[in-house]
Amino acid sequence: MVDAKKLTEDLARLRDELKLKIHLGSMQAKDEWADLEKRWQTFREKAEIDRTAGEVGTTVRQLGSDLKSAYERIRKAL
């Protein structure tokens, strides 16, 4: 089972790292970043709800996994 707090911390750290690099990135990376920012907000809201319930739900796990994959893709592109 994925711990919501750890997943959120890991994603936040990766997001912050990429946020610093994105200013120098390509236009495609910037467009993808804008989309990811919307998805990040959705993830944070759902993770907080699930955290109060005591576990990360399937939807939040999938969203977190999708975000992580997208962040990794941008990291490699930069």
N, C-alpha and C positions, 0 to 999 in steps of 0.2 A: 504494500500500500504506500502511496506517495504522500509524504507529509506536506500539507499545504503551505506551512510557513517556510520550509526549506525550499520548496519549488518556487515560491514567490521571491525569496531572497536570491536564489540562483538566477532567476530570470531578471530581477532588478539589477544585479551586478552585470550581467551580460548586456542588458539594455543600456546601462550607463556607459559601459565601455564603448559600445557602438555609437552612442549619441555623440561622443567626443570625436569619433572618426568620420561620422557621416557628413560633416561639413566639407570634407575634402573628397567625398565620394562622387560617384557618377550620378547623373540625373535619374537613371533607373533605380539605383539604390535609394535615392531620396524619395522617389515615388513609393517604393515598397515600404520605406520607413514610415511615411505618412499613414499608409494603410495599417501597418503594425501598431502604430500608436493608438489607433481606434480599438484594435483587438486587445491591446495591453489593458486599456481601461475596462473593457468587458471582462477580461480575465481577472483583474484585481477585484472587481465587484463580485464576481461569482466565487472566487477563492475565499473572500471574506465571509460570504454566506455559508459556504461549505465548512470553513474553519470553525465557525460557531456551532455547526452541527457535529463537529468532531472528526470528519474525514473529507478527503477530496473526492468529489463525485466524478463519474465517468466523463461528463461534459467538460469539467474543469481540467481533468487530466489530459483530455484530447486537445483542448485549447492551449494548454501549457506546452504540450508536445509540439503542436503546430508552431507556436511562437518560437520555441527553442530552435526548431529546424530553420525557420525563416531568419532568425538572428544569426545562426551559424552560416547560412548561405550569404548573408550580407557581410559577415566577418571575412569570409573567404574571398569575396569580391573586392574587399578593400585591401 
